[in-house]
Amino acid sequence: MDDEVLGCGGTIARHIERGDEVHVCFIANRVYNHKYDLESNKKEMECALKAREILGYREAYFLNLHDERLDTCIQDIIIPLEKCIKSVDPEIVFINHWGDNHQDHKAVFQAAMVALRPFASQNVKKIICYEVPSSTDQSPPLQAFAFLPNFYVNITSFLEKKLKALACYETESRNFPHPRSLLGVKIHAQKRGLEIGFEAAEAFFILREKLY
C-alpha cells in the first residue's frame, strides 16, 4: 500500500477539488507477507484509510490478494478486479507502469489490461500509467521498461496534501535519500514540475484514450 499516494496522490486531490468521484482499489494484503503479522496488516489498512481521509476520495476497495505472490496466477487478480471495475464503472483508470521492477506490479498491470480490454470496459475513456519511486525508476535501462511521460498534472497546490497522506504510511516510510522518503517524493515532484514548467507535478503515460 501507499502506491496510490506515491503515483497519483496529488492528482487524486486535484480531481476531488474539481468535484470528481474517485475510488481506489488495493490489490494485495500484507498479511501474506512473512514479514508482517495480522496486527501489522490491520494497522497498514488503517493507514490507507487515514490517507483516504486526507485525499478525500470516496471509497477504498481491498481485494486482499497474496502480497508478493500475485505473479503466480494472474487469473486470481483478473476476476476480483473485473468485479471492482464493473461496480465502480469508471471513465478514467490509473494503473502502475508495466516496466516497474516489482513482480506484483507487473502482474497487476497484466491483469488490468485484461480487465480493461475495450469490449469489457466500454465506459473507460482513458487508461493512464503512473510511476512509483523505488520501483519504476529501478527497472533496467532498456527501452522496453522505460517510463516516458506524455502527460503531466500540476500538483503545486496539492503537494503538501500528498505528503501529508504519504506520512500516514509510517511502516513504508524511508529516510532520505531513499526515493520513498518524504523529502525524496517532494524533490521528485519538483523535478517533474521543472520538466513542464510547474513548481510541482506528477508525470504519467497515457496508455489508451478514446473520444466519443
N, C-alpha and C positions, 0 to 999 in steps of 0.2 A: 504494500500500500504506500501511498504518497505520490505515485506517478501522475495522478490527476492534477496535483498541485505543481509538481516539477514541470510537467509538459505543457499544461494549459490553464494553470490556476488564475493567472491574470485575465486570460480570455474568458474564462467562466464568469469571473466577477464582472467583466465588461458586458457580457450577454445579459446577466441578471439586471444590471443597471438599465439596460435597454428595454427590459420587460420581457425578455425571452424566458422560456421554460427550459430548464437544464436538469438532466438526470445523469448520474454517474454509476457505472457498473464495475464492481470489484470482482475480478475473476477468481483469484486464489485466496486461500485462507491459511495463515501462517501456522495453524495448529498441526499441519502435516510436516512441518519442517522440524527435524530432530533438535534444532537449537531452541525451539520455542515450546512452551507448555500451554495448556488450556488457558491458564490465567493470563499469560502474556498475550495470547491471541485476543482474548476478550478486551484487554487494555488497548491493543492496537486498533480494534474495531471502534472502540470509544474515541480514539484519536481521530479516526476517519470521520466520525460523526461531529466531533468538535470542529474539524476543518470545514465540514459541510456548513455548519452554522456561520462560520466566518465568511465563506464564499457566497453562501445564500442560495445554493441550488436546491431544487425541490426534493429529490429522492435519491437515496443511495441503495443500490441493489448488491447484495453479497451472494455470489454463486457458490462460495465455499468449496472450490475445487482444490486439488492437491498442489500445494506450493512446491516448486522445483521438480514437478513430475508431469507438468502439462504436456510436454512433448511426447509422452509415452502413448497417448491416444487422443488425437485431435478431435475425434468424434465426441468425446466426453465434454469438450468445450462447445462444440457447434450446437448441440441440442439445447442446453440451457441458455446459450447466448441468443439463439434464434427466438426463443420464448421471450426473453427480455426485450429484444428489439421489436418484436410484434406487439408487446404490451405497451411500450413507450411510443412506437410509431414516429421515430424522429425524422427531421428533414436534413439535419447535419450530424455526422458522426465523426468524432475524433478518436483515432486509434494510434497505438505506438508504431514506430517505423519498422519496416521489415528487416533493416540492416542492424538492429540492436544486437549487441554482443551479450545476449541473455537468452537461454533456451526457452524460458517461459514466454518471453516477449515474442520470439519467433513463432511459437505455437499459437499464441493469441492472434497474431496477425494472419496466419494461415486460416484459422477458424473464422475470423471476422470476414475474410474475403469470400468464404463460402456462405456465411450467414447474410452477407450484404450483396450477394450476386444480384444483378439488375432485376431479374424477373421475380426474385424472392423479396425484394425490398423496394417496391415501386415508388414509395413516397420519399425515399432518401435522395436528396438532390446533390449532396456533396459529401465526400469522404476525405478527411484530412488527417495526415500523419503528423504527430508531434515528436519532439526529441526528449530524451531523458538523460540528464547529466550522469555520467559514470556508466552509461550503457550504450547510448547511441554513439558517443564520442570515443568509445573503446573498441570499435569494430576495426577489422583490418583495413589498411589504406588502399582499398580496391574499389573500383567504380561500382561494382555490384552492391556494395554495402553503403555507399556514400549517401549522407543526408544532404540534399541540395535544396534548400528552402526556396520556394517560389511564392510565398505568401507570408506577410508579416502583420502582426497585430500590435498596435500601440498600447502598451500597458503602463505608461508613465504614471497615470493616476491610480493604478491598481497594484503597483509593485509592492507597496507596503502591506496591502491586504494579502497578497500572495505569500509574502514572507511570514506574516502572522499565521496564516493557515499552515504553512510548512512547519512552523515551530511546534505545532500540535503533535507532530510525529516525533516524539522525543527519542524513541528507540532507533529511528532511522537517521538521526542527526549525526553529522560528522564534523570534525574540526577542519578549519581552513589550513592548507589549501585544497582539501578534498572538494570536488565539484558539487557535491550534495550539501555542503555546508551553507549556512545562511548567507555568508559573505560571498561564497563561490557562486551561488544562484543569483545573487544581486549583480555581481560583476558580469555574469553571463548574459543576464537580461540587458545590461547596459551595452555590452558588446553587440548583441543583436540589434539594439536600438541604433548604434553607430552605423551599422550596415545599411540602414534605411532612412536615417535622419530623424530618429526619435530619441528621447532620453532613455527609454527602456522599451523592449519589445519581446514578443515570443515569436519564434520562427516555425513555419510549418511547410509541409509539402502537400499540395492538393493532388490527391491520387485519382479522384474521379469527380466530375461535375457535369450536371445536365440541367438545361434550361427548358422550361415548358412554354 
